[in-house]
Amino acid sequence: MKIKICGLRRKEDILYANKYLPDYIGFVFAKSKRQVSAAAARELKSMLDPRVKAVGVFVDEDMENVARTLEEKTIDIVQLHGREDQVYIDKLKKLFPAQIIKAVRVDEKFTMPSFRADYILFDSGSGGTGKTFDWEKIKGCKRPFFLAGGLNAENIKQAAALKPFCLDISGGVETGGVKDEGKIRQIINIIRGENYV
């Protein structure tokens, strides 16, 4: 099972990623308390261990800007967290053939998505809410998915039981709004096996 630590903003965050080697890290380019500029993300990516893939999180961004971020190698994978549709996904793939993760909000109106993307990501809202959703709603999913929304050391084992392709954690490894090395280590150990790191 893969691990993504999202919302990295500081050089210290990259040092933690290089030490504990999650499979993915996330740079949030959309308006958010964890937002980073393209220039800051480029500098952070230059420090990142190449074994860790960088995901860029965008919300209804101009696809030329997304493609440019890929071309500049600031990110390796795109995560679309807005109202982007299949037309947008297909056009972006033509501009730059990178993997695309499309986020889906799981709420009372939720239906299993049918669009074509490399992965889907189930979340409780627009991202970074720190809230879980009713996991029963996604139990019928037959395709690889990322699971996000309120994941932390207390519920990560139950989340893993859903057999997601990747567990996507952000606020659950923070203290006071910044990434906490001890919490990252704890999550990695729970998912990969006690005393892994």
N, C-alpha and C positions, 0 to 999 in steps of 0.2 A: 504494500500500500504506500502510495506516494504522500509526501508532505509538502505543503506550501505555506510559507510564512509571508503574509502580505503586509503592505504598508511600511516598507523600510524607507527611512529618510536620512539616517545619520551614518557616519563612517563606522561608529560602534556597531550599528546593526549589521553592516557588511562583515565586520570581524566576527560577530556571532554566527552569521551564516557560513562563513569559511571554516569556522571551528566545528560546527555541528552538522553541516552539509544536508540541509533539507533538499529535496529534489528541485523545488522552485522557490523563488522569492518574487514578491510583487512590488512594482512601483505604481503608485496611484497618480495618474495625471489629471483626473477629474477633480472638480471642486470637492474638497474634503479636508478634515483636520490632518490627514496623512498625505496631502498632496505634495508632490515634488515637481520642480521645473525640469524641463528636458535637459538643461545644462547640468543640474545637480544629479539627475539620474545617470547621465553619461559618465560623470566622474565616479559615481558609486559603482557603476557597472565595470569600469576599468579596474576596480579593486577586487571584483568578485571572482571567486574560484570558478574556473570554466566548467566544473562538474555540476554547478548549480545553474539552472536556466532562469533567466529573468523574464517575468511576465509584465506587460504593460496594461494597466487597467484604464479603460477609456469609457466615457459616457457621451454618446451622440457626437463624437468628434469627427471633424472633417477627415475623410479617409486618406487624403493626401498627406496630412500631418501624421497619421498612424503609419502609413507606408514609409515616410521619411524616418520616423523613429526606428523602424525595422532596418532600413537601409544603412542607417548610421551605426547599427549594431548596439544601440542602447538597450534594446530588448530582443528576445528570441521568439516570444509567443505573445499573441494579442488576446486580451480579455475584454469583451464588449459587455458593458453593464447598463446600457440604455435601451432605446427603442429600435435599435438596429434590426433590420429585417433581412430576409434571405437575399434580396437584391444587393443590399449593402455588403453582406458577407461574400457573395460571389464576385462583386466588383473589387473588393479589397484583395481577395485571393488572386485575381488577375494582376493587380498592381504589384503584389508581393506575396509569393506562395508560402506564407508562414502558417503555422498551426493557429487555429482560432478557437477560443473558449467563449461560448455565449451564455451569459448569465440569465437565469429565469427566476422570477419572484414566485415563491410558493405562498399563496394566500388563499382566501376563500373562493376566488375565481379561478384558481389554478387548474389547468389541464396539461397532460403530458405533452411536451413540445414535439413537433414533427420536423422542424427545420434541419438543414444540413450544416453542421459545424463539426470540428474535430472532437470537441467535448462540449457538454453542457455543464453549467454550474448552478446548483440549486442554492438559493439564499432566501433569507427572510424578508428582504427589502431591497433598497437601492445600494446596499453594500456598506459594511462597517457599522451596522446597527448594534452588534453585540447581542442580538436576540436570536433564539432558535425558532424553528417552525415545526409544524406537525410532520414528523418524519414518516408517518404512516402513508402520507400522500405520494411519496416517491418510491414506495416499495416495489411497484411494478416496472420500474425503469430497467430496460434491457440493454442500454448502451453505457459506455464508460462515462462516469460523471464525477465532478468535483462537488464536495459538500462543504458549504460555508454557513456562517450565521451562528454566532454565540458559542463556538466551540472553545472548550477549555479543559483543564486537567480533570475536572469532575465528570464531564460527560463524553470525553473523547473515546472511551472504550465502547460505549453504547453507539456512538457515531460510527466507529469502525465496524461494528456488527452489521451495518447496512451494506458493507462491501463496496464503498466508493472507490473509484480509481485513485482519488486524491482527497485528503483532508486539508481544508484551507483555513488557516488560523490567523487572526490578526489581534484583536483586542484581548483574546485569551492568553496571549504571551506578553502583555504589557502591564506596567505598573506606573500609575501617574501619567498615562498617555504616551509613554515611550517603551520600546522593546526591553524586556527584562531577560537577561541571560539565563538566570536560574529557571524561569518559566519555560524558556525555549528548550533547555536541557531536559526538564521534566517531561515535556510533551514528546520530545524525540525518544526518550527512554520508554515511555508508556507505549508508543506506537511500534517501535522497533525492538522492544524487549528491555526488561529492566537492566540497568547498568550498561546499556549500549554505549553511552558516552559519559 
